[in-house]
Amino acid sequence: MLSTLTSSPVFSLQSLFRQQQKILQQARVVQNQKLKTVRELYEQFVKNMEDMEKSHDSFLQGAQQELRKEMATLQKKILMDTQQQEMATVRKSLQSMLF
């Protein structure tokens, strides 16, 4: 009698159904693990992008400050050169007027 139950189509369908449920549950677990990994990778990517943006901004600020210093130095040099040229011109004019 037991052998007729185990070989019946209903028992076979139930067994097949349980196997399918088990396979689907395992697939769901694997999929959830992969999804968790993707989320972690995405969060790390976003953090790295934010860090890189901060680093880039810091680098640009440093470069801008350096450029401003160089421009200020060059402006002073140009101003001094211009003043020296004007002084030389005034001297020549005075010398030509006096001599």
ZIJO-V652448 format. One record per residue. N is the residue number from 0. RES is the residue in three letters. SS is DSSP state (h for helix, s for strand, l for the rest). PHI is phi in degrees with one decimal (NA if undefined). Layout:
BEGIN
N&RES&SS&PHI + N&RES&SS&PHI
END
This chain:
BEGIN
0&MET&l&NA + 1&LEU&h&-64.7 + 2&SER&h&-66.6 + 3&THR&h&-73.8 + 4&LEU&h&-72.2 + 5&THR&h&-71.4 + 6&SER&l&-97.7 + 7&SER&l&-74.6 + 8&PRO&h&-62.9 + 9&VAL&h&-66.7 + 10&PHE&h&-62.4 + 11&SER&h&-64.4 + 12&LEU&h&-66.6 + 13&GLN&h&-63.8 + 14&SER&h&-63.2 + 15&LEU&h&-62.8 + 16&PHE&h&-62.6 + 17&ARG&h&-63.5 + 18&GLN&h&-61.9 + 19&GLN&h&-64.9 + 20&GLN&h&-61.7 + 21&LYS&h&-62.6 + 22&ILE&h&-61.7 + 23&LEU&h&-65.1 + 24&GLN&h&-64.8 + 25&GLN&h&-63.4 + 26&ALA&h&-63.7 + 27&ARG&h&-65.1 + 28&VAL&h&-62.7 + 29&VAL&h&-62.1 + 30&GLN&h&-63.9 + 31&ASN&h&-64.4 + 32&GLN&h&-64.7 + 33&LYS&h&-65.0 + 34&LEU&h&-63.4 + 35&LYS&h&-61.6 + 36&THR&h&-62.6 + 37&VAL&h&-63.7 + 38&ARG&h&-62.2 + 39&GLU&h&-62.9 + 40&LEU&h&-64.5 + 41&TYR&h&-63.4 + 42&GLU&h&-61.8 + 43&GLN&h&-65.5 + 44&PHE&h&-61.7 + 45&VAL&h&-62.1 + 46&LYS&h&-62.1 + 47&ASN&h&-62.8 + 48&MET&h&-64.5 + 49&GLU&h&-63.8 + 50&ASP&h&-62.0 + 51&MET&h&-64.7 + 52&GLU&h&-64.3 + 53&LYS&h&-62.7 + 54&SER&h&-62.9 + 55&HIS&h&-63.2 + 56&ASP&h&-61.3 + 57&SER&h&-62.6 + 58&PHE&h&-61.0 + 59&LEU&h&-63.6 + 60&GLN&h&-62.5 + 61&GLY&h&-62.7 + 62&ALA&h&-65.3 + 63&GLN&h&-65.5 + 64&GLN&h&-63.6 + 65&GLU&h&-62.9 + 66&LEU&h&-64.0 + 67&ARG&h&-62.3 + 68&LYS&h&-62.5 + 69&GLU&h&-62.3 + 70&MET&h&-64.6 + 71&ALA&h&-63.5 + 72&THR&h&-62.5 + 73&LEU&h&-65.9 + 74&GLN&h&-63.2 + 75&LYS&h&-63.6 + 76&LYS&h&-63.6 + 77&ILE&h&-63.5 + 78&LEU&h&-62.6 + 79&MET&h&-66.1 + 80&ASP&h&-60.9 + 81&THR&h&-64.0 + 82&GLN&h&-63.8 + 83&GLN&h&-64.4 + 84&GLN&h&-64.5 + 85&GLU&h&-65.6 + 86&MET&h&-64.2 + 87&ALA&h&-63.7 + 88&THR&h&-64.3 + 89&VAL&h&-65.0 + 90&ARG&h&-59.4 + 91&LYS&h&-62.8 + 92&SER&h&-64.0 + 93&LEU&h&-66.7 + 94&GLN&h&-64.6 + 95&SER&h&-69.4 + 96&MET&h&-77.1 + 97&LEU&h&-85.6 + 98&PHE&l&-112.6
END
